[in-house]
Amino acid sequence: MDEAPVIPAEKTLLVATEGWSDAGEAASSALRMIVDQYGLIPYEVISDEIYFDYQVSRPYAQFESDGSRVISWPDITLYGPDTADPTPGSPYVLLGAEPSRMWQSLADQIVMHALAEDIQHIVLCGAMLADVPHSRPVRLLSSSEDAELRELLDIERSTYEGPVGILSVVGQAAHQSGIPVVNLWAQVPHYVHTSPSPKATLAIVERLRELLGIDVPHADLTEQATAWEENIDQLASEDDDMMAYIHQLEKQRDTVESPEASGDAIAQEFERYLQKRPEWPGGVAGGEG
């Protein structure tokens, strides 16, 4: 990158969990790309039975290269640079299944690991289902409880109230321990909630590149995002109701983001949109703080 990263990657921990906070598998896929690109290795694997409900996060059977059959159990893994052959600018990554129990204890354990590695910043990466069109750029929501980071990144403090996932619990524990935290959430169209969203994954990867200077080749991901959008266009062309709904989402998005839009105009258009929009399965998730 030509410009220096806003946050030094070497002492930054990126966090994502699969499941409720990972619509379209966008956040976990982005962090897996970073793990692979930087050759990060497991530092700590948290797989204690006290944290997981195996009827929610089921173990799975697989065959090893030698033909033996093993069972893999859900876990959360802390990855870090290979000290024997580190890649410059390597971040740390925490990635795995969202636990079912004892979130506060697990959050404290994660923060202890972060402090032991002298982590200076934590970026919590998530993806939410929302009333957004697939045909527009992915909207990323950023927030922080840390005043200095808010000023540095020109972001706001989250005003969200409602159900949260483990990311919010980890974020609160880190903030209380003195580690500044950035929340980064991608919005995924809820009408395609059953499939992975490479477009949202790409948006997260590009934002992390801007923030941390992370260099992750993503030409293949760009092609996948284009194909994903074209496939949805094709499906919508065969369903008049879906097409009308997407057009309404596009109109609402374009109205809000137009240069000449006033606050009153945005509010009126959004109210009309809410009154007219059809009901679709999947629901809408609010972004955590």
N, C-alpha and C positions, 0 to 999 in steps of 0.2 A: 504493500500500500504506500501511496505517496504521503499520506498524512499519518501522524502518530496515532495509535489507538487511544480511545478515551479511557479505557480501563486496561491495565496490564494483564495480559492473558496468563502469565506465568503463576500468578497468585490468585487466580479467579477459579471458583468452583461453579460449574454449570450443572443444574439439577433438572431432571424430568422424570416423571413416573407414568407408567402405562395405565390405561383405564380411564377413569372419570375425568381426569385433567389432561387428556391426550386425544382430543377429537381428531379423527382422520390419521391417527398415529403420527401427527406432524412433529410434535416436540421430541418424542423418543427417537424417531427416524433421523432428525437433525443431529441429535447428540451421538447417535451411533456412527454417523458419518465422521464426526470429529474424532471419536475414539479410534476409528480405523485409519483416518488420515494421519494422525499424530502417533500412531503405534502405542497408544496408552495401554498400560497393563493393570490388572486388578491389584489394588492396595489392600482392600478390605471387602469381604463378602458377608453381608448380613442376611442370614437365612434361618434365624431362630424360629421355631414353631410358634413361639408366643406372639409373633407379629402377624402371622398369615392364617387365613381361613382357606383351607384347601378346596372347599366347595365354591369359593369365589375365584381364587387364583389357583387353578388346578396344576399339579405336577404333570409332566408328560414324559412318555417313554421314547427313547431313540436308540439307534445302533451306533456304536463307535466304529472307528476305522478298522479295528481288529475283529469286528463282527459281534462283539459283546453287546448285550442289551442293558441299558442303564435308565434310571429314572432321574430326570432333572427337576429340582425343586425351585419354586419361586424365590427370588432373592432381590436384594438391592446391593449393587456393587459400586464401590468407589474406585475409579480409575485415575491413574496418575502417570506422569512421564517415566519412561524406562531410564533409571539412573545410570545404567551401563551404556546406554546409547540414546540420550535424550534428543528430541527434536526441538529446535529453538521455538520459543513462543507457545509451548505446550500448556494448555489449561488442565484443570482437573475436572472430572465428570462423575456425577452420581446418577445412576440410571438403574431402573428395575421396576418391579411390580409395586403398585401402591399397596401398602400393608392394610390389614383389616383391623388390627388392634394396637393398643398402647402407643398411639401416635406421639404423645408428649415425651415418653421415654425414648422412643426412637429418634425424635427430633433432637433431644439432648445428646444422644449418642453421635448423631451426625455432626452436630456443632462441635463436639469434643474432637472428632477426627479432623474437622476443618481447622480448628485452632492448633492442633498438633502439627498440621502441615503449613501453618502460618498463612492461611488463606486470608486475603485482604478484601475480597468482594465475592458475593454470591449472586448469580443470575438464575432466577427460577423461570424455567421455560414451560409453557403450557399452551393448550389449544382448546377453544370452546366452540360449541355449536351456536350459531347465531343466524338472524335474519339478514343474510348478506348474499349478493349474487356471485356466482362462480366466475362471471365474465369480467369482473372488475379486479384491480389489484387487491391483494390480501391486506386487510386492515390489521395492524399490529397495535396492541394497547400496552403502554409502558407506564409503570408507576414505581414509587419508592417511598418508604417511610423516612429515609435519610435526607435531610434538608440539603446537604452539600451535593448529593447525587442528583436531586431534583433540579438544582440550579445548573449543575454541570451539563446534564442531559436535556434540560428544558422539558421536563416531564412533571406530572402532578402527583399528589398523594391520592391513593385510591379512595373512592367514596363507596365502594361496593359493600353491601350488607346482604348476607344470605349464607347458604351452605358453602363449605369450603372443603378442599382436599388436603392431603398431607403437605403439599407445597406451602400453603399458608401457615401451617404449624411450624414447618422448618424455618420459614421466613421470619416468623415472630421470635422464635428461639434464637436465631442468628442475630437479629436486630438487638435483642435484649443482651446479647453477649458482646455487642460492640462491632459486629461485622456488618457493613453496609450491604443492603440487598436491593436488587433491581428485579421487578416482575415484568416478564415479557410474555404476552399472550397473543396468539394468532386466532383470528375468527374464521371458522369453517362453515360453509353453507349447510344448514341442517337438513336440507332436502337430499343431500348425498352423504348422510352420516354413516352409512354402512361400509363405505370404501375408504382406503387410504387417500390422503390429499397431498400429492407431491408439490402442488402449488404452494400450500401453506408451509410445508417443510422447506421449500426453497426460500420463502420469505424470512423464515427464522434464521436459516443459514446466512443469508445476506445481511440481516440485521446484526447477527453476532460478529460477522466480519467487520462491519462498521464500528462496533463497540470495542472489540478486542483485537482487531487486526488478524483474526483467524483466517488462514488461507486454505479453503476446502474446494478443490475442483468440483464443479457441479454441472458440467455440460450435459451429462446423462440425465440429471435431475431436471434441468431446464426442458429437455425433450419430453420427459415424462409428464411434466406440468402442462405442456402444450397439448399432448395427447389426451390427458385427463380432461382438459377444458373442451376439446373437440368432441370427445365421447359424450359429455354431458349435453353439449349443443345438439348432438344427434338424437339423444334420448328425448330432449325437450321438444325437438321438431316433430316428434311423433305423439305428443301429448299436449293438446291445446290448453288445458288447465294449467299444466306445469309451465308452459311457455308464457301464459298471461301472468302467472305469479312471478316468474323471473323478471319479466319486463317491469312489473310494479316495483320489485326490489331495485332494479337498475335506475328507475326514475327517482325513487326516494334517495338512493345513494348519490346520484348526480346532482340532485337539488341541494342536498346538504353540502356538497363539496364545490359547488359552483362559486366563482369569485364574487358574483353579484348577490349571493344569497344573504338575506338579512335574518336576524334571529327570529322575528315573527314569521317570516316566510317559511323558514325551516320548520318551525313548530306547527304551522298550519298544514304543511305538506305531510309531515310525519303523522299528524292526527288523522288526516284523510287516508293515509296509507294503512294505519291501524284499523280503521273502520271498514275498509274495503278488502283487506287481504283475506284469502281463504285460509282455512285451518289445514295444517299439514302435520303429519306425525313426526315425532322426533324431539319436539320441544326446543326450547332455547335456553342455553346455559349462560349465566352471568359470569363475568370475569372476576377472579379472585384478586384480592389486594396483596 
